[in-house]
Amino acid sequence: MASDDESRDRKEARTLAFVLLVLVVALASGLLLSVPMLSDFNQAYLAPGVDLKEAAVLAFITTIAVLIIFAIAAGDGLLGELQFMLLGFFAFFLVLWLLIAWIF
C-alpha cells in the first residue's frame, strides 16, 4: 500500500515539475519576443520623461496592485487589514509618485 502511494506521489510530482517547466519556458519566450515592443514603448513614452500628472497615475496603479496582493497574502482578505492598509496606501503612493516623477 505504501509503495502505491509513493509511486502516485512521484508521478504527480513529475507531472507538476513538467507543467512548471513548460510555464517557465513559455514565459521566457514571451519575454524574449516582447523586447522589440518594449523598446518601442520606451522610445514613445519614457524617453520624453514623465511629469507629475502621469507619475501620479502610474503610482496609483502600482500601489493598488501591490496592496491587493499584500491583503490577499495576509490571510485576512481585503477587509481585515483595512485600517493599516489605508495609511500604507497613502505613504506608498506619495513615495512612488515622487520617485517616479524624479527618476523618469
C-alpha positions in Angstrom: 0.0 0.0 0.0 2.7 2.5 0.9 4.6 1.9 -2.3 1.5 2.6 -4.3 1.1 5.9 -2.6 4.7 6.8 -3.1 4.6 5.9 -6.8 1.5 8.0 -7.2 3.1 10.9 -5.4 6.2 10.7 -7.5 4.1 10.6 -10.7 2.2 13.7 -9.5 5.5 15.5 -8.7 6.9 14.7 -12.1 3.8 16.0 -13.8 3.8 19.1 -11.7 7.5 19.7 -12.5 6.9 19.2 -16.2 4.0 21.7 -16.1 6.1 24.3 -14.3 8.9 23.8 -16.7 6.6 24.4 -19.7 5.2 27.5 -18.0 8.7 28.9 -17.4 9.7 28.2 -21.0 6.5 29.9 -22.2 7.1 33.0 -20.0 10.8 33.2 -21.0 9.9 33.0 -24.7 7.1 35.6 -24.3 9.5 38.0 -22.6 12.1 37.4 -25.3 9.5 38.1 -28.0 8.3 41.3 -26.3 11.7 43.0 -26.2 11.1 44.9 -29.5 7.7 46.1 -28.4 9.1 47.3 -25.0 11.8 49.3 -26.8 9.1 51.0 -28.9 7.2 51.7 -25.7 10.4 53.1 -24.2 11.0 55.4 -27.1 7.4 56.7 -27.4 6.5 57.2 -23.7 9.6 57.1 -21.4 12.2 59.0 -23.4 10.5 62.4 -23.2 10.0 62.0 -19.5 7.1 61.7 -17.1 5.6 64.7 -15.4 3.9 64.7 -12.0 0.4 64.1 -13.5 1.5 60.9 -15.3 3.6 59.8 -12.4 0.5 60.1 -10.1 -1.4 57.7 -12.4 1.4 55.2 -12.5 2.0 55.4 -8.8 -1.8 54.9 -8.1 -2.0 51.8 -10.3 1.2 50.3 -8.8 0.1 51.0 -5.2 -3.4 49.4 -5.7 -1.9 46.3 -7.3 0.7 45.8 -4.6 -1.7 46.4 -1.7 -4.2 44.0 -3.1 -1.5 41.3 -3.3 -0.4 42.2 0.3 -4.0 41.9 1.6 -4.6 38.6 0.0 -1.3 37.2 1.2 -2.0 38.5 4.8 -4.8 35.9 5.1 -7.5 38.3 6.4 -8.7 39.2 3.0 -9.2 42.8 1.9 -11.2 43.9 4.9 -9.1 42.6 7.9 -6.2 44.9 7.4 -8.1 47.9 6.1 -7.1 50.4 8.8 -3.4 49.7 8.3 -3.7 49.5 4.5 -5.2 53.0 4.2 -2.2 54.6 5.9 0.2 52.4 4.0 -1.6 53.3 0.7 -1.1 57.0 1.2 2.5 56.7 2.3 3.4 54.2 -0.5 1.5 56.3 -3.1 3.3 59.5 -2.1 6.7 57.9 -2.2 6.1 56.2 -5.6 4.6 59.3 -7.1 7.6 61.5 -6.2 10.2 58.8 -7.1 8.6 58.1 -10.5 8.5 61.8 -11.3 12.1 62.2 -10.2 13.6 59.2 -11.9 11.7 59.4 -15.2 
